[in-house]
Amino acid sequence: WAAERSAYGADGVSAGCQDDLRKASSFALEMVKEHGLGSDRLFHAEHATSTSPGFRTRLAGVEEQAQHWMEAAEALALRTVEGERVNMNAVVDALKEQGSLGPEGIARCFAVDAQLASERMA
């Protein structure tokens, strides 16, 4: 999502990213509700009427915690993509030229940025 948004703008993000965002949101909620990894370290039942063990209060706070994590992850992803713009463009160009890249091809794309950086410092 972050790479597509950076490359194509907010309106150019493909529908394929929606499943990734759904999975990430679900994972964040699960970590807070079922594993006690939120700010209050408690297990929370899924719904207020659930018969399973867990606190049925403060579910709005649980969702706020998960939302905060998602927003922080989004900001980090966007900063990373922007900070790695040269590498991202090198990977895109190589993919356009070759169709696919293995680990060595990706490493070569990142080596180009390292070479440019060392030339700038010289």
Secondary structure, 3 states (H helix, E strand, C coil): CHHHHHHHCHHHCCCCHHHHHHHHHHHHHHHHHCCCCCCCCCCECCCCCCCCCCECCCHHHHHHHHHHHHHHHHHHHHHHHHHCHHHHHHHHHHHHHHCCCCHHHHHHHHHHHHHHHHHHHC
